[in-house]
Amino acid sequence: MKQANSSTQTIELDAGKSTRRRLSAATNVLGPLLGLLAVISLFGVLDKTFGNDTFLSWQNFRTVSAQTCVVAVVALGMTAIVISGGIDLSAGTAIALCATVFAWGLREDVGMLVTQGETFRTTSRALEEAKRGLQAAQRKRDPAAIRGAEEAVARQRADVERILTEKIEHLRLHAKESGEGAAGTESQREMQAKLARLADPKQRLQLDGSWWKGVPNASWTPWLSLALGISAGVLAGLVNGGLISTLRVAPFIVTLGTMMLYLGLGKLIPETPVRPDAAQTPRWIPELVQPQPDPEWLMVASGVWLALLLAGALSLALRYTVFGRYVFALGSNEATARLCGIRVPLVKLWVYGLAGFFVGVGGVYHFARLTEGDPTSGTGKELDIIAAVVIGGASLSGGRGSVLGTLTGAAIMGVIRSGGTHLGLTNAVQDIILGVIIVAAVTLDQYRQRRLADE
C-alpha cells in the first residue's frame, strides 16, 4: 500500500514538473511579445499625451522596422551562439569589416578587375604615373627617355579611353533595356566629358574623387562585392569558432581579442572610410533599409522581408534538424553532449561560421545605411546585438533561446529608441532605459535557472 502511494506521489510530482516546464516555455515565448506590446502601448499613450501623436503611425512602423534590420539580422546568428553556451564580442567590428570589404569591392570595381585585370581607377592612376614619368624625362632632356615616356602615356591614355567607351556602350544598352533614359543620358554625358578631357595631353586627372564620379561598375561587381563581404563575415566566424575549439579558452576572452583584430584588419584597407560613387552603388542596396519601399506593395523595406526569411530558415534549422538539437544539447551541458558522441569542436565551428554568415549580411545592411565602409563604425554594436538576444528570453548560460524572441527583443529596442525620440528624450536617457531592461531580463533568467536547479 505504501509503495502504491509512493508511486502515485512520484507521478504527481513528475506531472507537476512537466506542467511547470510547459508554463516556463510558454512564458519564454509570450513574455517578450507581451513586453513589446506593453512598450508600444506605453509610448503610444505618452506620445499622444505629450508628443505629436505620430508614434503609432504606419510610417513610423516602417521606419522602426527598417532601422532595426541590422541588429535583428546579426542577432539571429548570435542566438545560435548563445543557445550553444557561447558569446561573440567581435560582432560589432566584424560587421564594420564586412561593410568595408563590400564597399571596397564596389569602389574598386572588382568585377572588371577579375575579368580584365584592370579597372577605370587602375588605368587612370597608371596614366597619371606615366605623365609624371614624361615630365621627369623632359626635365632631363633625354630624347630616348622622352620617346619611351610619350609611348607609355599614349598607351595608358588608350586604355582609359577604351574602358570609358566600353562603359558608355554598356550604360546605353542598360538604359535602353531598363527605361532609365534620363539617368543613363546624364551618366553618358559625364563620361563623354571625361573622354574630351583625355584628348588634351596637358589635362591632369583629378584623382581625389571627382574623376571617378558618374562611371558605373561592371555588371558582375555588385555580386562579387556581396560575396566578398559575406565571405569576410563567414571567415571571421570560423576564426572565432576555430580559436575557441582549439585553444579551449572562454569565448568571452577569444572574441574580445578578435574584436580588436577585425578592427585592425578593417583599418588596413586603403583610403578608409571607403566611399563608392553613387553610380557604383546599385539601387537595390540602399533600398534594403529604405523606409518607403519601392514598389509600394512591399509595405515595408525589402531588407525587413529578407530578415524575416532568414529568421524563418534559422528557426526551422534549430527546431527540426540534427544540427539544431546539437546546438541546444551543447548549451545545456557540454560535457554530457561530448559523452553522447557529439563532436563538440565541429559543432562550435559550424555555429560560429553560421553566425559569421549573418554578420556578413548585417555588414551589407550596415553599408546600405551609411553608404560607406568605415571600420570603426561597428564599435559597440555588439552590445545591442547581445541585448536583443537577452531581452528576447535567451539564457546566457546556454540551452535556451528562440528566433522569435530575438526578433521581439530587437523590436523592443527599436521601439524604445523611436519612442524616446518622439518624446524628445536624449540618447543618454534611452540608454538608461535599455540598460534597466537588460538587467531585468538577466535577473529574470537567473531566477529561472535557480528554480530549475531547485527542482
C-alpha positions as a Python dict, from the first residue, in 0.01 Angstrom:
ca = {
    (1, 'M'): (0, 0, 0),
    (2, 'K'): (278, 239, 94),
    (3, 'Q'): (459, 152, -227),
    (4, 'A'): (146, 237, -432),
    (5, 'N'): (109, 572, -255),
    (6, 'S'): (477, 648, -318),
    (7, 'S'): (436, 569, -688),
    (8, 'T'): (130, 792, -708),
    (9, 'Q'): (316, 1079, -541),
    (10, 'T'): (609, 1037, -781),
    (11, 'I'): (376, 1051, -1081),
    (12, 'E'): (208, 1363, -944),
    (13, 'L'): (546, 1531, -884),
    (14, 'D'): (660, 1446, -1236),
    (15, 'A'): (334, 1578, -1376),
    (16, 'G'): (375, 1898, -1175),
    (17, 'K'): (730, 1945, -1300),
    (18, 'S'): (616, 1883, -1658),
    (19, 'T'): (341, 2141, -1623),
    (20, 'R'): (580, 2398, -1478),
    (21, 'R'): (826, 2337, -1762),
    (22, 'R'): (548, 2389, -2019),
    (23, 'L'): (442, 2708, -1844),
    (24, 'S'): (805, 2821, -1836),
    (25, 'A'): (841, 2751, -2208),
    (26, 'A'): (521, 2941, -2282),
    (27, 'T'): (643, 3232, -2070),
    (28, 'N'): (973, 3239, -2264),
    (29, 'V'): (780, 3281, -2589),
    (30, 'L'): (494, 3503, -2475),
    (31, 'G'): (691, 3715, -2226),
    (32, 'P'): (889, 3915, -2485),
    (33, 'L'): (581, 3956, -2704),
    (34, 'L'): (378, 4089, -2411),
    (35, 'G'): (670, 4317, -2325),
    (36, 'L'): (675, 4451, -2682),
    (37, 'L'): (301, 4521, -2671),
    (38, 'A'): (341, 4694, -2335),
    (39, 'V'): (624, 4915, -2463),
    (40, 'I'): (430, 5007, -2779),
    (41, 'S'): (120, 5089, -2575),
    (42, 'L'): (316, 5296, -2322),
    (43, 'F'): (492, 5510, -2581),
    (44, 'G'): (174, 5537, -2785),
    (45, 'V'): (-13, 5686, -2487),
    (46, 'L'): (280, 5913, -2390),
    (47, 'D'): (321, 6038, -2746),
    (48, 'K'): (-49, 6105, -2779),
    (49, 'T'): (-44, 6299, -2450),
    (50, 'F'): (288, 6482, -2466),
    (51, 'G'): (410, 6441, -2825),
    (52, 'N'): (282, 6498, -3176),
    (53, 'D'): (77, 6175, -3200),
    (54, 'T'): (284, 6018, -3480),
    (55, 'F'): (439, 5726, -3291),
    (56, 'L'): (161, 5481, -3379),
    (57, 'S'): (156, 5583, -3746),
    (58, 'W'): (222, 5341, -4030),
    (59, 'Q'): (515, 5549, -4148),
    (60, 'N'): (683, 5525, -3808),
    (61, 'F'): (633, 5148, -3811),
    (62, 'R'): (811, 5136, -4146),
    (63, 'T'): (1096, 5348, -4014),
    (64, 'V'): (1144, 5144, -3695),
    (65, 'S'): (1139, 4812, -3882),
    (66, 'A'): (1396, 4936, -4136),
    (67, 'Q'): (1626, 5074, -3866),
    (68, 'T'): (1608, 4751, -3664),
    (69, 'C'): (1721, 4530, -3953),
    (70, 'V'): (2097, 4546, -3888),
    (71, 'V'): (2069, 4443, -3524),
    (72, 'A'): (1797, 4186, -3593),
    (73, 'V'): (1985, 4004, -3871),
    (74, 'V'): (2313, 3975, -3680),
    (75, 'A'): (2123, 3885, -3361),
    (76, 'L'): (1990, 3577, -3540),
    (77, 'G'): (2341, 3436, -3558),
    (78, 'M'): (2409, 3548, -3202),
    (79, 'T'): (2101, 3349, -3095),
    (80, 'A'): (2261, 3025, -3213),
    (81, 'I'): (2585, 3117, -3034),
    (82, 'V'): (2411, 3198, -2704),
    (83, 'I'): (2198, 2882, -2719),
    (84, 'S'): (2519, 2680, -2761),
    (85, 'G'): (2658, 2843, -2447),
    (86, 'G'): (2893, 3089, -2618),
    (87, 'I'): (2918, 3462, -2678),
    (88, 'D'): (3065, 3682, -2951),
    (89, 'L'): (3202, 4025, -2859),
    (90, 'S'): (3358, 4072, -3203),
    (91, 'A'): (3026, 4101, -3387),
    (92, 'G'): (3030, 4482, -3398),
    (93, 'T'): (3374, 4527, -3552),
    (94, 'A'): (3316, 4225, -3778),
    (95, 'I'): (3004, 4397, -3916),
    (96, 'A'): (3208, 4708, -3992),
    (97, 'L'): (3481, 4496, -4153),
    (98, 'C'): (3228, 4324, -4381),
    (99, 'A'): (3073, 4659, -4475),
    (100, 'T'): (3420, 4799, -4553),
    (101, 'V'): (3513, 4496, -4767),
    (102, 'F'): (3182, 4525, -4952),
    (103, 'A'): (3234, 4897, -5010),
    (104, 'W'): (3592, 4834, -5126),
    (105, 'G'): (3467, 4583, -5384),
    (106, 'L'): (3224, 4841, -5522),
    (107, 'R'): (3478, 5123, -5524),
    (108, 'E'): (3750, 4918, -5692),
    (109, 'D'): (3508, 4759, -5945),
    (110, 'V'): (3618, 4403, -5865),
    (111, 'G'): (3403, 4261, -6147),
    (112, 'M'): (3618, 4432, -6410),
    (113, 'L'): (3933, 4368, -6207),
    (114, 'V'): (3865, 3992, -6212),
    (115, 'T'): (3757, 3969, -6577),
    (116, 'Q'): (4005, 4213, -6734),
    (117, 'G'): (4278, 4259, -6477),
    (118, 'E'): (4239, 4638, -6480),
    (119, 'T'): (3977, 4896, -6393),
    (120, 'F'): (3898, 5259, -6462),
    (121, 'R'): (4078, 5352, -6142),
    (122, 'T'): (4393, 5150, -6208),
    (123, 'T'): (4431, 5269, -6568),
    (124, 'S'): (4365, 5632, -6469),
    (125, 'R'): (4630, 5613, -6200),
    (126, 'A'): (4871, 5448, -6443),
    (127, 'L'): (4809, 5733, -6690),
    (128, 'E'): (4894, 5995, -6430),
    (129, 'E'): (5204, 5799, -6334),
    (130, 'A'): (5310, 5786, -6699),
    (131, 'K'): (5258, 6163, -6729),
    (132, 'R'): (5482, 6221, -6430),
    (133, 'G'): (5742, 5998, -6592),
    (134, 'L'): (5721, 6207, -6909),
    (135, 'Q'): (5771, 6526, -6712),
    (136, 'A'): (6078, 6378, -6544),
    (137, 'A'): (6223, 6273, -6882),
    (138, 'Q'): (6158, 6621, -7025),
    (139, 'R'): (6344, 6780, -6734),
    (140, 'K'): (6643, 6555, -6806),
    (141, 'R'): (6621, 6637, -7182),
    (142, 'D'): (6688, 6277, -7274),
    (143, 'P'): (6535, 6215, -7622),
    (144, 'A'): (6520, 5837, -7584),
    (145, 'A'): (6359, 5860, -7241),
    (146, 'I'): (6111, 6119, -7371),
    (147, 'R'): (6007, 5895, -7662),
    (148, 'G'): (5957, 5599, -7427),
    (149, 'A'): (5758, 5809, -7180),
    (150, 'E'): (5540, 5951, -7460),
    (151, 'E'): (5463, 5597, -7579),
    (152, 'A'): (5371, 5496, -7223),
    (153, 'V'): (5137, 5797, -7190),
    (154, 'A'): (4973, 5720, -7524),
    (155, 'R'): (4930, 5354, -7429),
    (156, 'Q'): (4776, 5433, -7090),
    (157, 'R'): (4550, 5701, -7239),
    (158, 'A'): (4426, 5448, -7494),
    (159, 'D'): (4345, 5204, -7211),
    (160, 'V'): (4141, 5467, -7023),
    (161, 'E'): (3960, 5567, -7343),
    (162, 'R'): (3884, 5203, -7422),
    (163, 'I'): (3736, 5137, -7077),
    (164, 'L'): (3530, 5457, -7089),
    (165, 'T'): (3398, 5371, -7436),
    (166, 'E'): (3301, 5021, -7319),
    (167, 'K'): (3120, 5163, -7016),
    (168, 'I'): (2936, 5421, -7226),
    (169, 'E'): (2810, 5149, -7458),
    (170, 'H'): (2713, 4925, -7166),
    (171, 'L'): (2528, 5212, -6999),
    (172, 'R'): (2348, 5297, -7323),
    (173, 'L'): (2222, 4940, -7363),
    (174, 'H'): (2127, 4915, -6993),
    (175, 'A'): (1937, 5245, -7003),
    (176, 'K'): (1753, 5132, -7313),
    (177, 'E'): (1655, 4796, -7158),
    (178, 'S'): (1558, 4932, -6815),
    (179, 'G'): (1396, 5256, -6930),
    (180, 'E'): (1636, 5475, -6728),
    (181, 'G'): (1653, 5729, -7008),
    (182, 'A'): (1731, 6048, -6815),
    (183, 'A'): (1970, 5891, -6564),
    (184, 'G'): (2151, 5697, -6833),
    (185, 'T'): (2186, 6003, -7056),
    (186, 'E'): (2327, 6211, -6771),
    (187, 'S'): (2592, 5948, -6689),
    (188, 'Q'): (2678, 5916, -7057),
    (189, 'R'): (2729, 6292, -7080),
    (190, 'E'): (2964, 6282, -6779),
    (191, 'M'): (3173, 6008, -6936),
    (192, 'Q'): (3176, 6182, -7276),
    (193, 'A'): (3316, 6488, -7097),
    (194, 'K'): (3590, 6271, -6948),
    (195, 'L'): (3678, 6143, -7295),
    (196, 'A'): (3709, 6502, -7412),
    (197, 'R'): (3944, 6579, -7124),
    (198, 'L'): (4161, 6281, -7216),
    (199, 'A'): (4206, 6423, -7567),
    (200, 'D'): (4403, 6713, -7417),
    (201, 'P'): (4756, 6580, -7344),
    (202, 'K'): (4818, 6856, -7088),
    (203, 'Q'): (4497, 6787, -6892),
    (204, 'R'): (4567, 6641, -6549),
    (205, 'L'): (4316, 6399, -6398),
    (206, 'Q'): (4175, 6479, -6055),
    (207, 'L'): (4221, 6152, -5870),
    (208, 'D'): (4073, 6295, -5550),
    (209, 'G'): (3723, 6167, -5623),
    (210, 'S'): (3571, 6388, -5892),
    (211, 'W'): (3734, 6189, -6174),
    (212, 'W'): (3557, 5867, -6068),
    (213, 'K'): (3213, 6033, -6046),
    (214, 'G'): (2944, 5901, -6281),
    (215, 'V'): (3140, 5596, -6403),
    (216, 'P'): (2940, 5276, -6335),
    (217, 'N'): (3088, 4939, -6242),
    (218, 'A'): (3084, 4618, -6437),
    (219, 'S'): (2760, 4423, -6408),
    (220, 'W'): (2924, 4146, -6201),
    (221, 'T'): (3080, 4384, -5949),
    (222, 'P'): (2785, 4415, -5703),
    (223, 'W'): (2752, 4036, -5677),
    (224, 'L'): (3124, 3976, -5637),
    (225, 'S'): (3138, 4253, -5376),
    (226, 'L'): (2843, 4093, -5197),
    (227, 'A'): (3022, 3757, -5199),
    (228, 'L'): (3338, 3922, -5063),
    (229, 'G'): (3150, 4097, -4780),
    (230, 'I'): (2958, 3788, -4670),
    (231, 'S'): (3267, 3567, -4705),
    (232, 'A'): (3455, 3805, -4476),
    (233, 'G'): (3184, 3753, -4214),
    (234, 'V'): (3188, 3373, -4251),
    (235, 'L'): (3568, 3371, -4227),
    (236, 'A'): (3556, 3587, -3914),
    (237, 'G'): (3306, 3346, -3759),
    (238, 'L'): (3517, 3043, -3848),
    (239, 'V'): (3823, 3209, -3694),
    (240, 'N'): (3627, 3267, -3371),
    (241, 'G'): (3495, 2911, -3365),
    (242, 'G'): (3834, 2760, -3452),
    (243, 'L'): (4017, 2952, -3180),
    (244, 'I'): (3754, 2871, -2917),
    (245, 'S'): (3758, 2500, -3008),
    (246, 'T'): (4133, 2450, -3039),
    (247, 'L'): (4257, 2676, -2760),
    (248, 'R'): (3969, 2584, -2526),
    (249, 'V'): (3964, 2939, -2398),
    (250, 'A'): (3643, 3109, -2284),
    (251, 'P'): (3454, 3261, -2581),
    (252, 'F'): (3441, 3591, -2394),
    (253, 'I'): (3822, 3620, -2398),
    (254, 'V'): (3873, 3493, -2754),
    (255, 'T'): (3614, 3722, -2911),
    (256, 'L'): (3738, 4015, -2705),
    (257, 'G'): (4073, 3966, -2881),
    (258, 'T'): (3925, 3913, -3227),
    (259, 'M'): (3714, 4225, -3178),
    (260, 'M'): (4035, 4429, -3191),
    (261, 'L'): (4175, 4204, -3465),
    (262, 'Y'): (3885, 4275, -3702),
    (263, 'L'): (3900, 4645, -3622),
    (264, 'G'): (4267, 4649, -3720),
    (265, 'L'): (4208, 4448, -4038),
    (266, 'G'): (3944, 4696, -4148),
    (267, 'K'): (4187, 4982, -4099),
    (268, 'L'): (4440, 4809, -4328),
    (269, 'I'): (4212, 4863, -4628),
    (270, 'P'): (4348, 5168, -4816),
    (271, 'E'): (4163, 5501, -4818),
    (272, 'T'): (3918, 5429, -4537),
    (273, 'P'): (3639, 5519, -4490),
    (274, 'V'): (3562, 5359, -4827),
    (275, 'R'): (3307, 5568, -5019),
    (276, 'P'): (3196, 5428, -5355),
    (277, 'D'): (3047, 5675, -5600),
    (278, 'A'): (2668, 5679, -5633),
    (279, 'A'): (2700, 5539, -5986),
    (280, 'Q'): (2890, 5241, -5844),
    (281, 'T'): (2620, 5152, -5590),
    (282, 'P'): (2324, 4951, -5728),
    (283, 'R'): (1985, 5090, -5644),
    (284, 'W'): (1874, 4775, -5459),
    (285, 'I'): (2138, 4821, -5187),
    (286, 'P'): (2004, 5143, -5024),
    (287, 'E'): (1651, 5009, -5077),
    (288, 'L'): (1728, 4733, -4822),
    (289, 'V'): (1681, 4982, -4538),
    (290, 'Q'): (1469, 5245, -4710),
    (291, 'P'): (1151, 5300, -4504),
    (292, 'Q'): (949, 5387, -4816),
    (293, 'P'): (965, 5066, -5020),
    (294, 'D'): (975, 5052, -5397),
    (295, 'P'): (745, 4901, -5514),
    (296, 'E'): (484, 5019, -5267),
    (297, 'W'): (312, 4681, -5239),
    (298, 'L'): (608, 4554, -5032),
    (299, 'M'): (465, 4769, -4748),
    (300, 'V'): (799, 4768, -4559),
    (301, 'A'): (1165, 4783, -4664),
    (302, 'S'): (1288, 4487, -4867),
    (303, 'G'): (1553, 4427, -4602),
    (304, 'V'): (1278, 4355, -4348),
    (305, 'W'): (1140, 4076, -4566),
    (306, 'L'): (1488, 3934, -4616),
    (307, 'A'): (1545, 3939, -4238),
    (308, 'L'): (1216, 3753, -4181),
    (309, 'L'): (1309, 3497, -4446),
    (310, 'L'): (1646, 3434, -4281),
    (311, 'A'): (1476, 3415, -3941),
    (312, 'G'): (1233, 3154, -4069),
    (313, 'A'): (1515, 2943, -4216),
    (314, 'L'): (1717, 2958, -3893),
    (315, 'S'): (1412, 2875, -3681),
    (316, 'L'): (1341, 2564, -3890),
    (317, 'A'): (1708, 2461, -3872),
    (318, 'L'): (1720, 2493, -3493),
    (319, 'R'): (1391, 2316, -3441),
    (320, 'Y'): (1386, 2032, -3695),
    (321, 'T'): (1746, 1941, -3780),
    (322, 'V'): (2011, 1733, -3607),
    (323, 'F'): (2235, 2038, -3606),
    (324, 'G'): (1972, 2231, -3409),
    (325, 'R'): (1944, 1955, -3149),
    (326, 'Y'): (2322, 1951, -3115),
    (327, 'V'): (2325, 2328, -3056),
    (328, 'F'): (2073, 2302, -2772),
    (329, 'A'): (2248, 1998, -2626),
    (330, 'L'): (2582, 2179, -2631),
    (331, 'G'): (2437, 2475, -2443),
    (332, 'S'): (2254, 2262, -2189),
    (333, 'N'): (2559, 2060, -2085),
    (334, 'E'): (2875, 2046, -2295),
    (335, 'A'): (3026, 1755, -2101),
    (336, 'T'): (2712, 1545, -2144),
    (337, 'A'): (2696, 1635, -2512),
    (338, 'R'): (3055, 1513, -2555),
    (339, 'L'): (2975, 1186, -2376),
    (340, 'C'): (2676, 1138, -2606),
    (341, 'G'): (2909, 1134, -2905),
    (342, 'I'): (2854, 1490, -3029),
    (343, 'R'): (3167, 1633, -3191),
    (344, 'V'): (3172, 1949, -2982),
    (345, 'P'): (3458, 2134, -3161),
    (346, 'L'): (3297, 2077, -3501),
    (347, 'V'): (2956, 2194, -3379),
    (348, 'K'): (3112, 2510, -3233),
    (349, 'L'): (3288, 2575, -3563),
    (350, 'W'): (2958, 2542, -3750),
    (351, 'V'): (2775, 2762, -3502),
    (352, 'Y'): (3025, 3047, -3523),
    (353, 'G'): (3056, 3008, -3901),
    (354, 'L'): (2676, 3033, -3932),
    (355, 'A'): (2679, 3341, -3709),
    (356, 'G'): (2951, 3484, -3935),
    (357, 'F'): (2718, 3448, -4233),
    (358, 'F'): (2460, 3662, -4054),
    (359, 'V'): (2735, 3910, -3965),
    (360, 'G'): (2823, 3934, -4335),
    (361, 'V'): (2461, 4001, -4430),
    (362, 'G'): (2444, 4256, -4148),
    (363, 'G'): (2752, 4424, -4296),
    (364, 'V'): (2566, 4477, -4623),
    (365, 'Y'): (2275, 4628, -4428),
    (366, 'H'): (2524, 4846, -4241),
    (367, 'F'): (2669, 4977, -4566),
    (368, 'A'): (2319, 5038, -4702),
    (369, 'R'): (2250, 5270, -4407),
    (370, 'L'): (2583, 5457, -4410),
    (371, 'T'): (2664, 5437, -4787),
    (372, 'E'): (3028, 5393, -4686),
    (373, 'G'): (3254, 5136, -4526),
    (374, 'D'): (3408, 5261, -4202),
    (375, 'P'): (3595, 5000, -3993),
    (376, 'T'): (3528, 5200, -3673),
    (377, 'S'): (3153, 5235, -3725),
    (378, 'G'): (3063, 4900, -3568),
    (379, 'T'): (3225, 4959, -3229),
    (380, 'G'): (2965, 4899, -2958),
    (381, 'K'): (2714, 4741, -3196),
    (382, 'E'): (2777, 4400, -3038),
    (383, 'L'): (2615, 4523, -2716),
    (384, 'D'): (2288, 4599, -2896),
    (385, 'I'): (2301, 4258, -3063),
    (386, 'I'): (2358, 4066, -2740),
    (387, 'A'): (2093, 4278, -2568),
    (388, 'A'): (1836, 4186, -2833),
    (389, 'V'): (1902, 3816, -2772),
    (390, 'V'): (1886, 3851, -2393),
    (391, 'I'): (1573, 4066, -2393),
    (392, 'G'): (1419, 3806, -2623),
    (393, 'G'): (1442, 3546, -2347),
    (394, 'A'): (1764, 3360, -2429),
    (395, 'S'): (1977, 3241, -2139),
    (396, 'L'): (2340, 3350, -2123),
    (397, 'S'): (2402, 3015, -1952),
    (398, 'G'): (2309, 2841, -2277),
    (399, 'G'): (2048, 2586, -2370),
    (400, 'R'): (1758, 2825, -2418),
    (401, 'G'): (1659, 3084, -2676),
    (402, 'S'): (1436, 3136, -2978),
    (403, 'V'): (1440, 3320, -3308),
    (404, 'L'): (1102, 3476, -3238),
    (405, 'G'): (1224, 3600, -2901),
    (406, 'T'): (1534, 3756, -3060),
    (407, 'L'): (1329, 3939, -3323),
    (408, 'T'): (1099, 4060, -3047),
    (409, 'G'): (1396, 4177, -2839),
    (410, 'A'): (1536, 4371, -3135),
    (411, 'A'): (1192, 4523, -3194),
    (412, 'I'): (1164, 4628, -2827),
    (413, 'M'): (1495, 4812, -2854),
    (414, 'G'): (1389, 4980, -3178),
    (415, 'V'): (1054, 5086, -3032),
    (416, 'I'): (1218, 5230, -2721),
    (417, 'R'): (1463, 5437, -2928),
    (418, 'S'): (1187, 5556, -3159),
    (419, 'G'): (952, 5636, -2872),
    (420, 'G'): (1226, 5821, -2687),
    (421, 'T'): (1300, 6028, -2998),
    (422, 'H'): (932, 6116, -3039),
    (423, 'L'): (918, 6228, -2676),
    (424, 'G'): (1240, 6428, -2705),
    (425, 'L'): (1439, 6202, -2471),
    (426, 'T'): (1815, 6223, -2507),
    (427, 'N'): (2026, 5924, -2613),
    (428, 'A'): (2155, 5903, -2256),
    (429, 'V'): (1804, 5853, -2117),
    (430, 'Q'): (1725, 5596, -2386),
    (431, 'D'): (2041, 5404, -2300),
    (432, 'I'): (1947, 5408, -1930),
    (433, 'I'): (1603, 5263, -2009),
    (434, 'L'): (1756, 4988, -2223),
    (435, 'G'): (2013, 4915, -1952),
    (436, 'V'): (1741, 4871, -1691),
    (437, 'I'): (1551, 4634, -1922),
    (438, 'I'): (1865, 4427, -1988),
    (439, 'V'): (1942, 4396, -1616),
    (440, 'A'): (1581, 4295, -1550),
    (441, 'A'): (1596, 4031, -1827),
    (442, 'V'): (1921, 3882, -1694),
    (443, 'T'): (1786, 3884, -1337),
    (444, 'L'): (1473, 3701, -1451),
    (445, 'D'): (1689, 3447, -1634),
    (446, 'Q'): (1895, 3382, -1320),
    (447, 'Y'): (1578, 3341, -1116),
    (448, 'R'): (1453, 3081, -1362),
    (449, 'Q'): (1786, 2898, -1351),
    (450, 'R'): (1771, 2877, -971),
    (451, 'R'): (1416, 2746, -981),
    (452, 'L'): (1511, 2476, -1231),
    (453, 'A'): (1809, 2380, -1014),
    (454, 'D'): (1587, 2354, -706),
    (455, 'E'): (1351, 2123, -888),
}
